Amino acid sequence: MKKILVPTDFSKQAENALQVAAQLAKKHGSEIYLLHMLELPLSQVDALSQHSELPEAMFFMKLAHKKFEQTMSQDYLDDVVVHETVDFNQTFTGIKNTCKEHGIDLIIMGSHGSSGFKEMFIGSNTEKVVRTAEVPVLVIKNEHENFKIDNFVFASDFKNDNKETYRQATELAKAFGAKIHLLFVNTASNFVTTATAKARIMDFIKDYDFEDYSISIYNDESVEKGILNFSHIIGADLIGISTHGRQGIAHFFNGSISEDLVNHAKRPVVTFKI
């Protein structure tokens, strides 16, 4: 967790994400890449890249720099290395490019809650970031004065997921000093016996030496409701799920479970690419 990317539109939700990133940076000696997207028409981007004094493009550049200065003056960023980055690509492309260019380990994004990222990242950009980001994406819903993760729910079918996602989850759990609650949600349409589910989970985690975990088989009307209800019952600090298009666990969850959880969960959610 040495390099953290925080996309920002300078909203309160983005600031909540940045505050969490700052706490993690101070704890782990990380650097933060603060990314603002300027989605200008291509003709203006080309002109600006040629050092044109195009009034509209220059105005937005200066405005972004002013907002960066205001953000950088916040006390919670004291003693944190923050790199200011402005990209002219579409949101998803800019995030993807920044991750590759700087070797980002974790993306932290702010969200409104019920309306999800759509207030910040319009349209399909949101789904593309959550589904296909090469690194874990941590979604922050609220302000966290002290971002502390003790109980981390990792929900899976423990069958279609790539086991690499669990390795990434254990690395996060170690960094947070958290216990992982391995959760299998049973539904009427996809019923599995407890013995079968437990055997599947044990086979899934057998190659990893992470020991601070528990196994839970939870029955509910849907997988999403099961994850949310179980997380509420145990007072989870973080929910982790895997996602990649319509494959793996996303298919098992009947489509958009990752996006639904990001939108509906009241607690932080982290997604891992399969």
C-alpha positions in Angstrom: 0.0 0.0 0.0 2.8 2.4 -0.9 0.9 4.3 -3.6 -2.7 5.3 -3.2 -4.8 7.0 -6.0 -7.6 9.3 -5.0 -9.7 10.6 -7.9 -11.3 13.8 -6.9 -14.0 16.3 -8.1 -13.3 18.3 -4.9 -16.7 17.3 -3.5 -17.3 16.5 0.2 -17.4 12.8 -0.8 -14.0 13.0 -2.5 -12.6 14.7 0.6 -13.9 11.9 2.8 -11.9 9.5 0.6 -8.8 11.7 0.8 -9.0 11.9 4.6 -9.0 8.1 4.7 -6.1 7.9 2.3 -4.2 10.4 4.4 -4.7 8.2 7.5 -3.5 5.1 5.7 -0.6 7.0 4.2 0.6 8.2 7.6 0.3 4.7 9.0 2.0 2.9 6.1 4.4 5.6 4.8 2.4 5.8 1.5 2.3 8.4 -1.2 -1.0 9.8 -2.5 -1.8 10.6 -6.1 -4.6 13.1 -6.2 -6.2 12.9 -9.6 -8.7 15.4 -11.1 -10.2 14.7 -14.5 -10.8 17.6 -16.9 -13.2 16.1 -19.5 -12.6 18.8 -22.2 -13.6 18.3 -25.9 -10.8 16.6 -27.8 -10.1 19.6 -29.9 -9.4 21.7 -26.7 -7.2 19.0 -25.2 -5.1 18.9 -28.4 -4.9 22.7 -28.4 -3.9 22.8 -24.8 -1.3 20.1 -25.2 0.3 22.4 -27.9 0.6 25.1 -25.3 -2.3 27.1 -26.7 -3.7 29.9 -24.6 -7.2 28.6 -25.3 -9.3 30.6 -22.8 -11.8 27.9 -21.7 -9.2 25.2 -21.3 -6.8 27.5 -19.4 -9.7 28.7 -17.2 -10.4 25.1 -16.1 -6.8 24.4 -15.6 -6.4 27.4 -13.3 -9.6 26.6 -11.4 -8.4 23.0 -10.8 -5.0 24.3 -9.6 -6.7 26.7 -7.2 -8.9 23.9 -5.8 -5.8 21.7 -5.4 -4.1 24.5 -3.4 -7.2 24.7 -1.1 -7.2 20.9 -0.6 -3.5 20.8 0.1 -3.8 23.3 2.9 -5.9 20.9 5.0 -4.3 19.9 8.3 -5.0 16.2 7.7 -2.5 16.2 4.8 0.4 17.5 7.0 3.5 15.2 6.6 1.9 13.3 3.7 3.4 13.2 0.2 0.7 14.2 -2.2 1.2 14.4 -6.0 -1.2 16.6 -7.9 -2.3 15.1 -11.2 -4.7 16.5 -13.8 -5.7 14.2 -16.7 -7.7 15.2 -19.8 -9.0 11.7 -20.7 -12.4 10.3 -19.8 -12.6 9.4 -16.1 -12.1 5.6 -16.5 -9.2 6.0 -19.0 -7.5 8.6 -16.8 -7.7 6.4 -13.7 -6.4 3.4 -15.6 -3.5 5.3 -17.1 -2.5 6.8 -13.8 -2.5 3.4 -12.1 -0.2 2.0 -14.8 2.1 5.0 -14.9 2.7 5.3 -11.2 2.3 1.7 -10.1 -0.8 2.4 -7.9 -1.5 -0.2 -5.2 -5.0 1.0 -4.1 -7.7 3.3 -5.4 -9.8 5.1 -2.8 -13.0 6.8 -4.1 -15.8 8.7 -2.4 -19.4 7.9 -2.9 -22.8 9.5 -1.9 -24.4 6.2 -0.9 -27.8 5.4 -2.3 -27.0 7.1 -5.6 -23.5 5.6 -5.6 -20.6 7.1 -7.7 -23.0 8.6 -10.2 -22.9 11.9 -8.5 -19.1 11.9 -9.0 -18.5 9.7 -12.0 -21.2 9.8 -14.5 -22.5 6.9 -16.6 -20.6 3.8 -17.4 -17.3 5.1 -16.1 -18.3 4.0 -12.6 -19.0 0.5 -13.5 -15.8 0.2 -15.5 -13.7 1.4 -12.6 -15.3 -0.9 -10.1 -15.4 -4.0 -12.4 -12.1 -3.8 -14.1 -9.6 -1.8 -12.1 -6.4 -3.8 -11.9 -5.9 -2.9 -8.2 -8.4 -3.0 -5.3 -10.9 -0.2 -5.2 -11.9 1.1 -1.7 -15.2 3.0 -1.7 -15.8 5.4 1.2 -19.3 6.5 2.1 -18.9 8.7 5.1 -16.4 10.8 7.0 -14.0 8.7 9.1 -12.2 10.5 11.9 -10.4 7.3 12.7 -10.5 4.8 9.9 -10.0 1.5 11.7 -10.9 -1.9 10.3 -11.3 -4.7 12.8 -13.9 -6.9 11.1 -13.6 -7.4 7.4 -16.3 -9.4 5.6 -15.1 -11.2 2.5 -18.1 -12.4 0.6 -17.8 -15.0 -2.2 -19.2 -18.2 -3.7 -15.7 -19.7 -3.2 -16.0 -21.4 -6.5 -15.9 -19.0 -9.4 -13.6 -16.5 -7.8 -9.9 -16.3 -8.7 -8.0 -17.1 -5.5 -5.8 -14.1 -6.2 -8.7 -12.0 -4.9 -8.4 -13.7 -1.5 -4.7 -13.1 -1.4 -5.3 -9.4 -2.0 -7.9 -9.4 0.8 -5.6 -11.1 3.2 -2.9 -8.5 2.4 -5.3 -5.7 3.2 -6.5 -7.5 6.4 -2.8 -7.8 7.5 -2.3 -4.1 6.9 -5.4 -3.2 8.8 -4.9 -5.7 11.5 -8.3 -7.1 10.8 -10.1 -10.4 11.2 -11.7 -11.7 7.9 -15.2 -13.2 8.1 -15.5 -15.5 5.1 -19.1 -15.3 4.1 -21.1 -17.7 1.9 -24.7 -16.6 1.4 -27.3 -19.3 0.8 -30.4 -18.5 -1.2 -33.4 -20.6 -2.2 -32.4 -20.5 -5.8 -28.8 -21.4 -5.2 -29.0 -23.6 -2.1 -25.8 -25.5 -0.9 -25.6 -27.6 2.2 -23.5 -26.2 5.1 -21.1 -29.1 4.8 -20.6 -28.5 1.1 -20.2 -24.8 1.5 -17.6 -25.2 4.3 -15.6 -27.7 2.3 -15.6 -25.4 -0.7 -14.3 -22.5 1.5 -11.6 -24.6 3.1 -10.4 -25.7 -0.3 -10.5 -22.1 -1.5 -8.2 -20.8 1.3 -5.9 -23.8 1.8 -2.9 -22.3 0.0 -2.8 -19.2 2.3 -1.4 -19.0 5.8 -3.7 -16.2 7.0 -5.1 -17.5 10.3 -7.3 -14.7 11.7 -10.6 -15.7 10.0 -14.0 -17.2 10.6 -16.4 -19.0 8.4 -20.1 -18.1 8.1 -22.9 -19.6 6.1 -25.8 -17.2 6.1 -29.3 -17.7 4.6 -31.2 -14.8 3.0 -33.6 -13.8 0.2 -30.7 -12.7 -2.0 -27.0 -12.6 -1.9 -26.9 -8.8 -1.6 -29.3 -8.8 1.3 -27.4 -11.6 2.9 -24.1 -9.6 2.7 -25.7 -6.4 4.0 -27.6 -8.1 6.8 -24.7 -10.3 8.0 -22.4 -7.3 7.9 -24.9 -5.3 10.0 -25.2 -8.1 12.6 -21.5 -8.4 13.2 -20.8 -4.7 13.0 -18.4 -5.1 10.0 -16.1 -2.2 9.3 -15.5 -3.2 5.7 -17.1 -5.4 3.0 -14.9 -7.1 0.3 -16.2 -8.6 -2.9 -14.7 -9.7 -6.2 -15.8 -8.4 -9.5 -15.0 -8.6 -13.2 -17.6 -7.9 -15.9 -20.1 -10.7 -15.8 -17.7 -13.4 -14.9 -16.9 -15.2 -11.7 -18.7 -13.9 -8.6 -20.5 -11.2 -10.6 -22.3 -13.9 -12.6 -23.0 -15.8 -9.4 -24.5 -12.7 -7.9 -26.9 -12.3 -10.9 -25.1 -9.4 -12.4 -24.5 -6.1 -10.7 -24.0 -7.1 -7.1 -20.7 -5.2 -6.8 -22.3 -2.0 -8.0 -25.4 -2.6 -5.9 -23.3 -3.1 -2.7 -21.3 0.0 -3.5 -24.5 1.9 -3.8 -26.5 0.4 -0.9 -24.0 -0.5 1.8 -23.6 2.1 4.5 -20.1 0.9 5.3 -17.0 1.0 3.2 -16.7 -1.6 0.4 -13.6 -2.8 -1.3 -13.6 -4.6 -4.7 -11.0 -6.9 -6.2 -10.7 -7.8 -9.8 -11.0 -11.5 -10.7 
